[in-house]
């Protein structure tokens, strides 16, 4: 299996001032997505979770006054993560 392509498009929406929902494109070769979050653009990104969906909800973070930065990486069936 080839390593999945990079996720180039990520849209972020606030849901009822409670949740942050991330929507992304489906990069070639990805069957699963890992979602990472950091409090700095070049900081340490921590794994939030994995999903097979093209969206992910960061629950209860919409009411926070903190600023978060997100990364989404595609994962192929062998578990190899894309850039």
Backbone as a printed PyTorch tensor [residue, N CA C, xyz], in Angstrom:
tensor([[[  0.8390,  -1.1810,   0.0000],
         [  0.0000,   0.0000,   0.0000],
         [  0.8820,   1.2410,   0.0000]],

        [[  0.4650,   2.2200,  -0.7890],
         [  1.1850,   3.4910,  -0.8280],
         [  0.8300,   4.3250,   0.3990]],

        [[  1.7640,   5.1610,   0.8170],
         [  1.5010,   6.0940,   1.9150],
         [  0.4580,   7.0980,   1.4150]],

        [[ -0.5580,   7.4100,   2.2120],
         [ -1.6000,   8.3440,   1.7710],
         [ -1.0530,   9.7310,   1.4430]],

        [[ -1.7380,  10.3870,   0.5140],
         [ -1.3910,  11.7620,   0.1840],
         [ -1.6620,  12.6730,   1.3720]],

        [[ -1.1030,  13.8590,   1.3130],
         [ -1.3010,  14.8590,   2.3560],
         [ -2.7330,  15.3940,   2.3300]],

        [[ -3.2910,  15.6710,   3.4990],
         [ -4.5970,  16.3250,   3.5950],
         [ -4.3520,  17.8090,   3.3420]],

        [[ -4.8420,  18.3120,   2.2110],
         [ -4.5590,  19.6920,   1.8340],
         [ -5.6480,  20.6650,   2.2530]],

        [[ -6.8680,  20.1770,   2.4310],
         [ -7.9880,  21.0490,   2.7730],
         [ -8.5820,  20.6140,   4.1090]],

        [[ -8.6700,  21.5590,   5.0280],
         [ -9.2800,  21.3020,   6.3320],
         [-10.1630,  22.4980,   6.6680]],

        [[-11.4320,  22.2350,   6.8920],
         [-12.3860,  23.2900,   7.2470],
         [-12.8000,  23.0820,   8.7010]],

        [[-12.8200,  24.1640,   9.4620],
         [-13.1590,  24.1030,  10.8810],
         [-14.4160,  24.9290,  11.1190]],

        [[-15.3760,  24.3480,  11.8350],
         [-16.6050,  25.0510,  12.1630],
         [-16.9210,  24.8920,  13.6440]],

        [[-17.5030,  25.9480,  14.2150],
         [-17.9670,  25.9150,  15.5930],
         [-19.4200,  25.4570,  15.5840]],

        [[-19.7630,  24.5410,  16.4700],
         [-21.1300,  24.0260,  16.5630],
         [-21.7130,  24.4570,  17.9080]],

        [[-22.6840,  25.3520,  17.8640],
         [-23.3970,  25.8190,  19.0660],
         [-22.4680,  26.2950,  20.1790]],

        [[-21.3600,  26.8990,  19.8090],
         [-20.3730,  27.3800,  20.7910],
         [-19.9660,  26.2970,  21.7790]],

        [[-20.0370,  25.0520,  21.3430],
         [-19.7020,  23.9350,  22.2300],
         [-18.6330,  23.0260,  21.6360]],

        [[-18.7830,  22.6710,  20.3800],
         [-17.8740,  21.7100,  19.7500],
         [-17.1780,  22.3410,  18.5510]],

        [[-16.0030,  21.8570,  18.2640],
         [-15.2840,  22.2360,  17.0590],
         [-15.3590,  21.0420,  16.1190]],

        [[-15.8840,  21.2570,  14.9200],
         [-15.9850,  20.1800,  13.9420],
         [-14.9960,  20.4350,  12.8210]],

        [[-14.1990,  19.4250,  12.5000],
         [-13.2170,  19.4910,  11.4220],
         [-13.7300,  18.6750,  10.2470]],

        [[-13.7290,  19.2760,   9.0610],
         [-14.1020,  18.5820,   7.8280],
         [-12.8730,  18.5600,   6.9230]],

        [[-12.6640,  17.4550,   6.2330],
         [-11.4880,  17.3480,   5.3860],
         [-11.8100,  16.6330,   4.0910]],

        [[-10.8870,  16.7650,   3.1620],
         [-10.9820,  16.0260,   1.9110],
         [-10.5210,  14.5970,   2.1400]],

        [[-10.7600,  13.7520,   1.1810],
         [-10.3090,  12.3570,   1.2750],
         [ -9.0480,  12.1940,   0.4230]],

        [[ -7.8660,  12.2060,   1.0360],
         [ -6.6440,  12.0400,   0.2490],
         [ -6.5270,  10.6200,  -0.2910]],

        [[ -5.8900,  10.5140,  -1.4160],
         [ -5.6930,   9.2200,  -2.0710],
         [ -4.9390,   8.2680,  -1.1470]],

        [[ -5.4780,   7.0650,  -0.9690],
         [ -4.8140,   6.0230,  -0.1940],
         [ -5.1820,   5.9680,   1.2770]],

        [[ -5.9920,   6.9110,   1.7600],
         [ -6.3370,   6.9340,   3.1920],
         [ -7.6410,   6.1840,   3.4420]],

        [[ -7.6350,   5.3470,   4.4640],
         [ -8.8530,   4.6520,   4.8950],
         [ -9.2150,   5.0270,   6.3260]],

        [[ -8.3230,   5.7530,   6.9810],
         [ -8.4900,   6.1750,   8.3640],
         [ -7.7890,   7.5230,   8.4970]],

        [[ -8.2280,   8.3230,   9.4580],
         [ -7.6280,   9.6380,   9.6650],
         [ -7.2650,   9.8100,  11.1250]],

        [[ -6.0730,  10.3390,  11.3730],
         [ -5.6320,  10.6580,  12.7290],
         [ -5.6820,  12.1720,  12.8880]],

        [[ -6.2910,  12.6030,  13.9870],
         [ -6.4640,  14.0180,  14.2410],
         [ -5.5570,  14.4150,  15.3970]],

        [[ -4.7700,  15.4690,  15.1900],
         [ -3.8240,  15.9740,  16.1690],
         [ -4.1680,  17.4210,  16.5200]],

        [[ -3.8260,  17.8330,  17.7470],
         [ -4.0800,  19.2080,  18.1790],
         [ -2.8990,  19.7280,  18.9790]],

        [[ -2.6420,  21.0380,  18.8170],
         [ -1.5830,  21.7140,  19.5570],
         [ -2.0870,  23.0930,  19.9700]],

        [[ -1.4410,  23.6940,  20.9570],
         [ -1.7920,  25.0580,  21.3390],
         [ -0.8600,  26.0850,  20.6980]],

        [[  0.0300,  25.6220,  19.8280],
         [  0.9370,  26.5090,  19.0890],
         [  1.0940,  25.9680,  17.6660]],

        [[  1.2060,  26.8510,  16.6660],
         [  1.2840,  26.3780,  15.2800],
         [  2.4710,  25.4680,  14.9980]],

        [[  3.5640,  25.6740,  15.6860],
         [  4.7510,  24.8290,  15.5130],
         [  5.0620,  24.0430,  16.7750]],

        [[  4.0470,  23.8590,  17.6090],
         [  4.2340,  23.1660,  18.8780],
         [  4.1510,  21.6620,  18.7400]],

        [[  4.0520,  21.0030,  19.8480],
         [  3.9110,  19.5530,  19.8880],
         [  2.4390,  19.2150,  19.6580]],

        [[  2.1670,  18.4110,  18.6640],
         [  0.8040,  17.9990,  18.3460],
         [  0.5180,  16.6670,  19.0240]],

        [[ -0.5980,  16.6200,  19.7430],
         [ -1.0180,  15.4440,  20.4830],
         [ -2.1590,  14.7620,  19.7410]],

        [[ -2.1110,  13.4410,  19.6650],
         [ -3.1710,  12.6810,  19.0010],
         [ -4.4620,  12.7970,  19.7950]],

        [[ -5.5280,  13.2880,  19.1280],
         [ -6.8540,  13.3690,  19.7480],
         [ -7.6500,  12.1000,  19.5240]],

        [[ -7.5350,  11.5540,  18.3210],
         [ -8.3170,  10.3730,  18.0060],
         [ -8.1570,   9.9650,  16.5610]],

        [[ -8.9010,   8.9450,  16.1900],
         [ -8.9100,   8.4180,  14.8270],
         [-10.3570,   8.2700,  14.3830]],

        [[-10.5720,   8.3940,  13.0850],
         [-11.9030,   8.2320,  12.5350],
         [-11.8180,   7.7800,  11.0880]],

        [[-12.8510,   7.0950,  10.6430],
         [-12.9740,   6.7340,   9.2350],
         [-13.8120,   7.7720,   8.4930]],

        [[-14.4560,   8.6600,   9.2290],
         [-15.3160,   9.6900,   8.6410],
         [-14.4900,  10.8510,   8.1050]],

        [[-15.1240,  11.6690,   7.2660],
         [-14.4650,  12.8600,   6.7510],
         [-14.7010,  14.0650,   7.6550]],

        [[-15.1540,  13.8070,   8.8650],
         [-15.3030,  14.8660,   9.8570],
         [-14.9120,  14.3100,  11.2230]],

        [[-14.6000,  15.2270,  12.1300],
         [-14.2380,  14.8500,  13.4970],
         [-14.7000,  15.9720,  14.4140]],

        [[-15.3060,  15.6250,  15.5330],
         [-15.7470,  16.6250,  16.4930],
         [-14.8220,  16.6390,  17.7100]],

        [[-14.2640,  17.8090,  17.9670],
         [-13.4730,  18.0250,  19.1700],
         [-14.4620,  18.5350,  20.2120]],

        [[-15.0160,  17.6100,  20.9700],
         [-16.1280,  17.8960,  21.8670],
         [-15.7460,  18.8140,  23.0240]],

        [[-16.6710,  19.7100,  23.3450],
         [-16.5580,  20.6230,  24.4820],
         [-15.3780,  21.5890,  24.4050]],

        [[-14.8140,  21.7990,  23.2390],
         [-13.6990,  22.7370,  23.0990],
         [-14.1350,  24.0570,  22.4840]],

        [[-15.3700,  24.1430,  22.0100],
         [-15.8510,  25.3750,  21.4000],
         [-16.0400,  26.4970,  22.3970]],

        [[-16.2740,  26.1770,  23.6330],
         [-16.4840,  27.2130,  24.6520],
         [-15.1740,  27.6530,  25.3050]],

        [[-14.0930,  27.0020,  24.9640],
         [-12.7820,  27.3320,  25.5280],
         [-12.2730,  28.6450,  24.9240]],

        [[-11.5380,  29.4150,  25.7060],
         [-10.9180,  30.6310,  25.1840],
         [ -9.5320,  30.3510,  24.6140]],

        [[ -9.1030,  29.1020,  24.6780],
         [ -7.8010,  28.7130,  24.1430],
         [ -7.8430,  28.6710,  22.6190]],

        [[ -6.7010,  28.9090,  21.9990],
         [ -6.5530,  28.7710,  20.5560],
         [ -5.8930,  27.4350,  20.2810]],

        [[ -6.4760,  26.6720,  19.3640],
         [ -5.9200,  25.3610,  19.0080],
         [ -5.5690,  25.3160,  17.5310]],

        [[ -4.5880,  24.4960,  17.2270],
         [ -4.1500,  24.2380,  15.8570],
         [ -4.3090,  22.7490,  15.6190]],

        [[ -4.8050,  22.3960,  14.4470],
         [ -5.1050,  21.0030,  14.1510],
         [ -4.3020,  20.5060,  12.9570]],

        [[ -4.0010,  19.2270,  12.9780],
         [ -3.4220,  18.5180,  11.8370],
         [ -4.2370,  17.2440,  11.6410]],

        [[ -4.4430,  16.8800,  10.3900],
         [ -5.1180,  15.6330,  10.0580],
         [ -4.2130,  14.8800,   9.1050]],

        [[ -3.9970,  13.6170,   9.4020],
         [ -3.1380,  12.7880,   8.5500],
         [ -3.8820,  11.5260,   8.1520]],

        [[ -3.8220,  11.2140,   6.8730],
         [ -4.4250,   9.9860,   6.3850],
         [ -3.5740,   8.7830,   6.7550]],

        [[ -4.2340,   7.6520,   6.9360],
         [ -3.5580,   6.3980,   7.2850],
         [ -4.0440,   5.3350,   6.3120]],

        [[ -3.1230,   4.5400,   5.7650],
         [ -3.5250,   3.4790,   4.8320],
         [ -3.8690,   2.1940,   5.5990]],

        [[ -4.3670,   1.1580,   4.9120],
         [ -4.7610,  -0.0780,   5.5950],
         [ -3.6300,  -0.7720,   6.3610]],

        [[ -2.3810,  -0.4660,   6.0350],
         [ -1.2400,  -1.0610,   6.7440],
         [ -0.8140,  -0.2470,   7.9620]],

        [[ -1.4930,   0.8870,   8.2070],
         [ -1.1660,   1.7150,   9.3520],
         [ -0.1290,   2.7800,   9.0860]],

        [[  0.2910,   2.9310,   7.8150],
         [  1.2610,   3.9520,   7.4730],
         [  0.5730,   5.3050,   7.3770]],

        [[  1.1460,   6.2870,   8.0500],
         [  0.5550,   7.6170,   8.1100],
         [  1.1950,   8.5160,   7.0520]],

        [[  0.3510,   9.3120,   6.4060],
         [  0.8280,  10.2600,   5.4160],
         [  1.3570,  11.5320,   6.0730]],

        [[  1.8670,  12.4290,   5.2560],
         [  2.4020,  13.6940,   5.7880],
         [  1.3070,  14.5940,   6.3190]]])
